[in-house]
Amino acid sequence: MIKLTSIQKEALDIHRNVLIEAGAGSGKTTIMIERFFKLLAEDPTLDPQHILVITFTKLAAAELKERVQHRLVTGNHPLSPQREQSLLNVLHHLSFSTIDGFCATVLRDMPLLAKIDPHFTVLSAEESFLYNLDPTTPPLWAISLTGL
């Protein structure tokens, strides 16, 4: 394992929730991966599919998953061989996501409860700009319901 700063070590405390916010190249991805493996190593009953890892970009989410897979394949982790194999078996089901990707998954899983079309699509930043959507204005459905 790499040498960690005191703040990074604090972020590895699995008995509390953390938000990791830092500049590029500061070790955010490393800490998230270390924390992921520590959770699994210290709680053998924890289902890895119950761990949610959220990041800002799809690229970062893909990198997190790729690094976890690499560490599993190379044996560079604190897990037992059985735990390693079970994790490899469900790796494609693990949730390394962006916040919008996570929200879209929840909404797709429960469209009736959310009262939305199950075939909705998420607008990209570019589409949002084209529609001139301002996050401070009410959503389109609210406007149509209130007659604004």
C-alpha atoms as one frame of an Amber mdcrd trajectory, in Angstrom:
protein
   0.000   0.000   0.000   1.126   3.555  -0.635   2.110   6.023   2.072  -0.954
   7.983   3.137  -1.279  11.395   4.740  -3.112  11.723   8.065  -6.151  13.170
   6.273  -6.182  10.270   3.803  -5.963   7.793   6.693  -8.900   9.550   8.313
 -10.916   9.068   5.114 -10.335   5.313   5.396 -12.330   5.121   8.643 -15.147
   2.816   7.534 -17.236   3.591  10.603 -18.270   6.930   9.160 -19.503   8.274
   5.861 -17.143  10.508   3.955 -17.155  12.912   1.062 -13.806  13.035  -0.677
 -13.243  16.410  -2.283  -9.797  17.409  -3.537  -7.923  18.606  -6.584  -6.628
  16.534  -9.467  -3.793  14.181  -8.606  -4.446  14.304  -4.859  -5.238  10.595
  -4.469  -9.063  10.654  -4.419  -9.335   7.542  -6.580  -6.751   5.692  -4.512
  -8.575   6.505  -1.277 -11.933   5.450  -2.707 -10.467   2.122  -3.804  -8.685
   1.564  -0.487 -11.901   2.316   1.362 -13.850  -0.069  -0.894 -11.441  -2.942
  -0.190 -11.278  -2.106   3.524 -15.072  -2.279   3.803 -15.084  -5.702   2.170
 -12.096  -7.013   4.118 -13.386  -5.940   7.536 -16.976  -7.111   7.025 -17.103
 -10.548   5.369 -20.921 -10.453   5.340 -21.106  -7.174   3.397 -22.519  -7.667
  -0.079 -20.279  -5.670  -2.472 -23.380  -4.822  -4.483 -24.543  -2.766  -1.472
 -21.611  -0.371  -1.763 -22.302   2.762  -3.768 -19.316   4.683  -5.119 -20.227
   8.015  -6.715 -17.918  10.300  -8.637 -18.397  13.285 -10.932 -17.490  11.907
 -14.341 -18.181   8.731 -16.272 -14.463   8.525 -16.987 -13.630   8.562 -13.262
 -16.320   5.946 -12.532 -14.908   3.687 -15.242 -11.380   4.218 -13.905 -12.466
   3.236 -10.396 -13.999   0.004 -11.628 -10.979  -0.723 -13.818  -8.575  -0.208
 -10.921 -10.612  -2.450  -8.624 -10.587  -5.141 -11.295  -6.831  -4.746 -11.807
  -6.152  -5.091  -8.098  -8.330  -8.183  -7.954  -6.583  -9.803 -10.904  -3.102
  -8.988  -9.591  -3.925 -10.055  -6.018  -3.016  -6.615  -4.658  -5.769  -6.428
  -2.030  -6.552  -7.536   1.543  -9.297 -10.036   0.641  -9.354 -13.788   1.124
  -9.204 -15.926  -2.054 -12.902 -16.801  -1.638 -13.900 -13.161  -1.195 -11.764
 -12.230  -4.210 -13.517 -14.803  -6.393 -16.992 -13.772  -5.240 -16.136 -10.139
  -5.976 -14.849 -11.014  -9.449 -18.138 -12.837 -10.093 -20.224  -9.738  -9.385
 -17.843  -7.033 -10.587 -20.063  -6.159 -13.545 -22.964  -5.497 -11.121 -21.072
  -3.124  -8.833 -22.156   0.495  -8.672 -19.360   2.869  -9.620 -21.381   5.741
 -10.987 -21.911   9.429 -11.453 -24.650  11.061  -9.383 -26.844  11.476 -12.459
 -26.201   7.863 -13.475 -27.162   6.633 -10.015 -30.325   8.746  -9.983 -31.280
   7.507 -13.455 -30.842   3.900 -12.287 -33.079   4.475  -9.258 -35.729   6.145
 -11.426 -35.571   3.354 -14.016 -36.000   0.783 -11.249 -39.067   2.578  -9.820
 -40.727   4.659 -12.552 -44.268   4.170 -11.218 -43.292   5.272  -7.745 -41.478
   8.274  -9.240 -44.466   8.936 -11.535 -42.292   9.220 -14.637 -42.164   7.589
 -18.043 -40.034   4.429 -17.673 -38.442   5.197 -21.043 -37.168   8.632 -20.039
 -33.750   9.865 -21.129 -31.349  12.067 -19.226 -30.432  15.299 -20.948 -26.754
  15.863 -21.585 -25.226  19.201 -20.647 -25.315  20.159 -24.312 -29.014  19.251
 -24.666 -29.808  21.160 -21.508 -28.052  24.204 -22.966 -29.944  23.824 -26.266
 -33.259  23.752 -24.413 -32.059  26.785 -22.452 -32.844  25.042 -19.172 -31.833
  26.984 -16.111 -31.605  24.903 -12.926 -33.257  27.724 -10.991 -36.462  27.576
 -13.061 -39.246  25.088 -12.290 -39.227  21.845 -14.300 -41.327  21.802 -17.473
 -43.950  19.497 -15.952 -44.380  21.904 -13.022 -44.944  24.776 -15.411 -47.553
  22.851 -17.372 -49.369  21.811 -14.173 -49.423  25.281 -12.655 -50.175  27.158
 -15.836 -47.157  29.446 -15.480
